[in-house]
Every structure is written in structure tokens, then in C-alpha cells.
Amino acid sequence: MRRSRSGRFGRMMKGVVWSVLALSLMAAGILGFLFFTVTGNDWLSQWLSYGSELSLRADGLEFRIEQWTDSLEMRVEQWIPETVRPFFD
């Protein structure tokens, strides 16, 4: 049986397309790896500093809430008569 030229050309184009796709995926993987390894330390340090800042803000917020609850507790204690206070300790 004789094969037609269009069949060979189609197979050749299919091979070229698959090769280009495979090479582009490999290049994207290599570029992504290089991008994240070269800039990864910078990104990591930025995330760590951002996390530290959030932690400090959370600590400050926790301190303010603690002060507020302490002052509220002191106000409530002042409303309780002296004779009843030992039952609340």
C-alpha cells in the first residue's frame, strides 16, 4: 500500500506540535523553578516580616482587650456589695 504525502505531512506536523508543547512545558517548569529559587528567599523574608507584623498587631489587640475586660471587671466588682463579694471570688 502506498502512503500519501498528506498523511506524512500530518504526522510530521503532529510530531512537531507535540515536541513544541513538550519543550514549552519543560521550559516553563525550568523557568518557574529558577524564579522561585532565586526570588524565593526574598519572598520568604517578606512573608516572615509580614507575619511578624501581624503577630505584633495581634498582641497589641490582645493587650487592649485584656485591659478593657479588666476595667469592665473592676466596674462590675464595684457594683457588687461588700457583703456579697466573697461569694464571687
C-alpha positions in Angstrom: 0.0 0.0 0.0 1.2 3.4 -0.9 1.0 6.2 1.7 0.0 9.7 0.7 2.1 12.7 1.2 -0.6 14.5 3.2 -0.5 11.6 5.7 3.2 12.0 6.2 2.9 15.8 6.4 0.1 15.4 9.0 2.1 13.0 11.1 5.2 15.3 10.9 3.1 18.3 11.9 1.6 16.3 14.8 5.2 15.4 15.9 6.3 19.0 15.7 3.3 20.2 17.7 3.9 17.6 20.4 7.6 18.4 20.5 7.0 22.2 20.8 4.4 21.5 23.5 6.7 19.3 25.4 9.6 21.7 25.1 7.5 24.7 26.2 6.2 22.8 29.2 9.8 21.9 30.2 10.9 25.5 29.7 8.0 26.8 31.8 8.9 24.3 34.6 12.6 25.3 34.5 11.8 29.0 34.5 9.3 28.6 37.3 11.9 26.6 39.3 14.6 29.2 38.7 12.2 32.1 39.5 11.1 30.6 42.8 14.6 29.5 43.9 16.2 32.9 43.0 13.5 35.1 44.4 12.2 32.6 47.0 14.3 33.9 49.8 13.1 37.4 49.2 9.5 36.3 49.2 10.1 34.2 52.3 11.6 37.1 54.2 8.7 39.4 53.1 6.2 36.8 54.3 8.1 36.4 57.6 8.2 40.1 58.2 4.5 40.4 57.3 3.7 37.6 59.7 5.8 39.2 62.5 4.0 42.5 62.0 0.6 40.7 62.2 1.7 38.9 65.3 2.7 42.2 66.9 -0.6 43.8 66.0 -2.5 40.7 67.4 -0.5 41.0 70.6 -1.3 44.7 70.9 -5.0 44.0 70.2 -5.0 41.2 72.8 -3.4 43.6 75.3 -6.1 46.2 74.7 -8.9 43.7 75.0 -7.4 42.4 78.2 -7.2 46.0 79.6 -10.8 46.6 78.6 -12.0 43.3 80.2 -10.0 44.1 83.4 -11.6 47.6 83.6 -15.0 46.1 83.0 -14.4 43.5 85.7 -13.4 46.2 88.1 -16.5 48.2 87.4 -18.7 45.2 87.9 -16.9 44.4 91.2 -17.6 48.0 92.4 -21.3 47.4 91.8 -21.4 44.3 94.0 -22.0 45.0 97.7 -19.2 44.2 100.1 -21.1 41.5 101.9 -21.7 39.5 98.8 -18.2 39.9 97.2 -16.7 36.8 99.0 -19.1 34.6 97.1 -17.8 35.8 93.8 -14.1 35.1 94.5 
